[in-house]
Amino acid sequence: MSDHHSGRAVLVTGASRGIGRAIARQFALAGDRVAIHHRDSAGLATTLAAELPGTGHVVVQADLADPDAVRVMVDEAAEQLRGLDVLVNNAGVFKEHPITEVSYQQWQQHWQATLGVNLTGAANVTWCAVRHLKNTGGAIINVSSRGAFRGEPQSPAYGASKAGLNAFGQSLAVALAPYRIAVATVAPGFVTTDMTNEHLKPPRGDEIRAQSPFDRVAEPDEIAAAVLYLASPQAQWASGAVLDLNGASYLRT
C-alpha cells in the first residue's frame, strides 16, 4: 500500500448515508483520507466530508449505472486523494418487484436498474480502481447481503445481484492476489438505515428483529467495523472470504 503520512486513500461508494456513511467515518477515525461517493445527495456528502475527523477528504459523484461517469469518478478520487489504497463497493439499490405483481416491462426495468448499480456498477468501479491499485497493492471490500443466501422473494434482482457480487469478489481474490490486492466481502442482514426504516416499523419490524436471537438488527457501525478490519493489512489472509454479519438470523454451512 502507498505510504502516506496522513493514512490510506480510501474510496467508499454510496457513502453519503447509511452503512456507507458509517464506513467512511470509521476509516477517517483510523487516520485515512476518504473519497465520499454519492449519486444524487451532494448535500449529505458535503456535510459528511466536513464532519469527518482528519483532513484530505473529498466528495465525488457518479451514477454507477453509467460506465463513463464511473471511470471519471474513480480517476478523480484517486487524483484528489493522491493515490488509492482501498475500495469499498457499498452503493446499492433495493426496490420491491414481486414476479407475480409487476408487468413484464417493469420486471425488465427493475432487473436492469438493480444489476446496473449493484453488480455491473460495482464491477466497473473495481476495474477502474484496479488500474490504480495494481502497482501498490491494497484491498477491495464488497458489501453484499444476507439476501444473497436466503433469497429476496419480493426483490429477486437484489438477491441475485448480491449473490453475483459474492462470486465476483471471490473471482477477483484469486485474480488480484499476485498484485497484493486482497478482496473480501461482508454480507449484512438487516441494518438500521434510511433504506430499512419503513421495514423496521411495527409490526413488521418486530418480526424482523425476532429473526435474530439477539432480538435486534445491526447498527451501521457494526458493519463498518468489519469492513475496516477486512481492509487492514492484517486481514490479507481473509481474502476471498464472505463474512456473515446477521446476528445469527441466518446460518449457512
RANOR-V606563 format. One record per residue. N is the residue number from 1. RES is the residue in one small letter. SS is DSSP state (h for helix, s for strand, l for the rest). PSI is psi in degrees with one decimal (* if undefined). NEAR is the number of other ideal C-beta (glycine too) atoms within 8 Angstrom. Layout:
n | res | ss | psi | near
N | RES | SS | PSI | NEAR
N | RES | SS | PSI | NEAR
This chain:
n | res | ss | psi | near
1 | m | l | 155.7 | 8
2 | s | l | 147.4 | 8
3 | d | l | 91.3 | 3
4 | h | l | 141.4 | 10
5 | h | l | -29.8 | 3
6 | s | l | 15.8 | 9
7 | g | l | -168.9 | 9
8 | r | l | 160.3 | 12
9 | a | s | 119.8 | 15
10 | v | s | 128.4 | 16
11 | l | s | 122.7 | 18
12 | v | s | 117.9 | 15
13 | t | l | 149.4 | 14
14 | g | l | 43.6 | 14
15 | a | l | -0.2 | 16
16 | s | l | -16.8 | 12
17 | r | l | 168.5 | 9
18 | g | h | -137.7 | 11
19 | i | h | -41.4 | 14
20 | g | h | -38.9 | 16
21 | r | h | -43.5 | 13
22 | a | h | -38.3 | 13
23 | i | h | -46.4 | 17
24 | a | h | -42.0 | 16
25 | r | h | -40.7 | 12
26 | q | h | -42.2 | 13
27 | f | h | -41.1 | 15
28 | a | h | -40.9 | 14
29 | l | h | -28.1 | 7
30 | a | l | -0.6 | 8
31 | g | l | 11.2 | 7
32 | d | l | 160.4 | 14
33 | r | s | 131.7 | 17
34 | v | s | 132.5 | 15
35 | a | s | 116.6 | 15
36 | i | s | 106.7 | 15
37 | h | s | 142.0 | 16
38 | h | s | 164.5 | 14
39 | r | l | -53.6 | 9
40 | d | l | 35.4 | 5
41 | s | l | 59.6 | 9
42 | a | h | -38.3 | 9
43 | g | h | -47.4 | 6
44 | l | h | -41.6 | 11
45 | a | h | -42.8 | 15
46 | t | h | -41.3 | 9
47 | t | h | -43.3 | 8
48 | l | h | -44.8 | 14
49 | a | h | -38.0 | 12
50 | a | h | -28.6 | 6
51 | e | h | -23.1 | 5
52 | l | l | 140.3 | 11
53 | p | l | 155.9 | 4
54 | g | l | -172.7 | 11
55 | t | l | 169.2 | 5
56 | g | l | 6.5 | 7
57 | h | l | 145.8 | 13
58 | v | s | 163.2 | 12
59 | v | s | 132.4 | 11
60 | v | s | 151.5 | 13
61 | q | s | 141.7 | 9
62 | a | l | 147.0 | 11
63 | d | l | 114.9 | 7
64 | l | l | -11.2 | 15
65 | a | l | -5.0 | 8
66 | d | l | 103.9 | 8
67 | p | h | -38.6 | 6
68 | d | h | -40.9 | 6
69 | a | h | -35.9 | 10
70 | v | h | -46.1 | 14
71 | r | h | -42.8 | 10
72 | v | h | -43.2 | 9
73 | m | h | -46.8 | 13
74 | v | h | -44.1 | 14
75 | d | h | -36.9 | 9
76 | e | h | -42.5 | 9
77 | a | h | -45.7 | 14
78 | a | h | -37.8 | 13
79 | e | h | -46.0 | 7
80 | q | h | -29.8 | 9
81 | l | h | -5.4 | 14
82 | r | l | 48.7 | 7
83 | g | l | -176.7 | 10
84 | l | l | 126.8 | 14
85 | d | l | -31.0 | 13
86 | v | s | 135.8 | 15
87 | l | s | 131.3 | 15
88 | v | s | 111.5 | 17
89 | n | s | 89.2 | 13
90 | n | l | -28.2 | 12
91 | a | l | 138.2 | 14
92 | g | l | 154.9 | 12
93 | v | l | 147.5 | 9
94 | f | l | 119.1 | 8
95 | k | l | 138.1 | 9
96 | e | l | 138.9 | 6
97 | h | l | 69.1 | 13
98 | p | l | 134.1 | 8
99 | i | l | -27.9 | 7
100 | t | l | -2.3 | 3
101 | e | l | 2.4 | 5
102 | v | l | 155.6 | 8
103 | s | l | 165.9 | 5
104 | y | h | -40.4 | 5
105 | q | h | -43.9 | 6
106 | q | h | -39.7 | 9
107 | w | h | -49.0 | 11
108 | q | h | -41.1 | 8
109 | q | h | -42.4 | 8
110 | h | h | -42.4 | 13
111 | w | h | -44.6 | 9
112 | q | h | -44.5 | 8
113 | a | h | -41.5 | 11
114 | t | h | -50.9 | 15
115 | l | h | -30.6 | 13
116 | g | h | -32.8 | 11
117 | v | h | -53.6 | 14
118 | n | h | -31.9 | 14
119 | l | l | -62.7 | 12
120 | t | h | -39.5 | 9
121 | g | h | -47.2 | 13
122 | a | h | -38.4 | 16
123 | a | h | -40.4 | 9
124 | n | h | -41.5 | 12
125 | v | h | -42.3 | 16
126 | t | h | -44.9 | 13
127 | w | h | -46.3 | 8
128 | c | h | -39.8 | 12
129 | a | h | -36.1 | 14
130 | v | h | -29.0 | 11
131 | r | h | -30.9 | 7
132 | h | h | -33.6 | 12
133 | l | h | -27.8 | 16
134 | k | l | -17.4 | 9
135 | n | l | -14.0 | 4
136 | t | l | -16.6 | 10
137 | g | l | 174.8 | 7
138 | g | s | -150.2 | 14
139 | a | s | 146.4 | 15
140 | i | s | 124.8 | 18
141 | i | s | 126.7 | 15
142 | n | s | 139.5 | 15
143 | v | s | 106.7 | 15
144 | s | l | -139.2 | 14
145 | s | l | 150.2 | 13
146 | r | l | -30.2 | 13
147 | g | h | -18.9 | 11
148 | a | h | -25.1 | 11
149 | f | h | -38.4 | 9
150 | r | h | -3.8 | 5
151 | g | l | 159.6 | 7
152 | e | l | 84.4 | 9
153 | p | l | -34.9 | 6
154 | q | l | -11.6 | 7
155 | s | l | 66.6 | 14
156 | p | h | -31.2 | 11
157 | a | h | -35.1 | 11
158 | y | h | -49.8 | 16
159 | g | h | -42.8 | 13
160 | a | h | -38.6 | 9
161 | s | h | -37.3 | 13
162 | k | h | -35.2 | 15
163 | a | h | -40.7 | 11
164 | g | h | -38.0 | 10
165 | l | h | -38.2 | 16
166 | n | h | -47.7 | 14
167 | a | h | -38.0 | 8
168 | f | h | -46.6 | 13
169 | g | h | -39.4 | 16
170 | q | h | -36.2 | 12
171 | s | h | -44.5 | 8
172 | l | h | -26.2 | 12
173 | a | h | -38.0 | 13
174 | v | h | -45.1 | 8
175 | a | h | -33.0 | 6
176 | l | h | -6.6 | 14
177 | a | h | -38.7 | 10
178 | p | h | -18.7 | 4
179 | y | h | 10.3 | 9
180 | r | l | 36.3 | 8
181 | i | s | 117.1 | 14
182 | a | s | 142.4 | 15
183 | v | s | 120.4 | 15
184 | a | s | 168.6 | 18
185 | t | s | 142.1 | 15
186 | v | s | 142.7 | 15
187 | a | s | 86.7 | 15
188 | p | s | 152.9 | 14
189 | g | l | -148.3 | 14
190 | f | l | 136.5 | 14
191 | v | s | 144.6 | 14
192 | t | l | 100.3 | 10
193 | t | l | 173.4 | 10
194 | d | l | -22.2 | 6
195 | m | l | -31.3 | 6
196 | t | l | 1.5 | 11
197 | n | l | -47.7 | 9
198 | e | l | -39.3 | 5
199 | h | l | -29.8 | 9
200 | l | l | 1.2 | 12
201 | k | l | 145.2 | 7
202 | p | l | 150.7 | 5
203 | p | l | -14.8 | 5
204 | r | h | -39.8 | 9
205 | g | h | -37.0 | 10
206 | d | h | -38.7 | 8
207 | e | h | -40.5 | 8
208 | i | h | -46.2 | 11
209 | r | h | -34.6 | 11
210 | a | h | -13.1 | 7
211 | q | l | -26.5 | 9
212 | s | l | 139.4 | 13
213 | p | l | -12.8 | 5
214 | f | l | -7.8 | 6
215 | d | l | 47.1 | 6
216 | r | l | 175.3 | 7
217 | v | l | 173.7 | 12
218 | a | s | 157.0 | 14
219 | e | l | 148.3 | 7
220 | p | h | -36.1 | 14
221 | d | h | -26.9 | 9
222 | e | h | -36.1 | 10
223 | i | h | -42.3 | 16
224 | a | h | -37.6 | 13
225 | a | h | -38.7 | 9
226 | a | h | -39.1 | 11
227 | v | h | -43.5 | 14
228 | l | h | -41.9 | 12
229 | y | h | -48.7 | 9
230 | l | h | -23.7 | 15
231 | a | l | -4.3 | 12
232 | s | l | 153.9 | 8
233 | p | h | -30.2 | 5
234 | q | h | -17.6 | 5
235 | a | h | 12.8 | 13
236 | q | h | -34.2 | 9
237 | w | h | -8.5 | 4
238 | a | h | 4.0 | 10
239 | s | l | 134.3 | 11
240 | g | l | -11.1 | 9
241 | a | l | 150.8 | 8
242 | v | s | 111.1 | 11
243 | l | s | 117.7 | 11
244 | d | s | 128.3 | 9
245 | l | s | 73.9 | 12
246 | n | l | 18.4 | 13
247 | g | l | 36.8 | 11
248 | a | l | 24.3 | 8
249 | s | l | -18.6 | 9
250 | y | l | 126.5 | 11
251 | l | l | 129.2 | 5
252 | r | l | 152.4 | 5
253 | t | l | * | 2
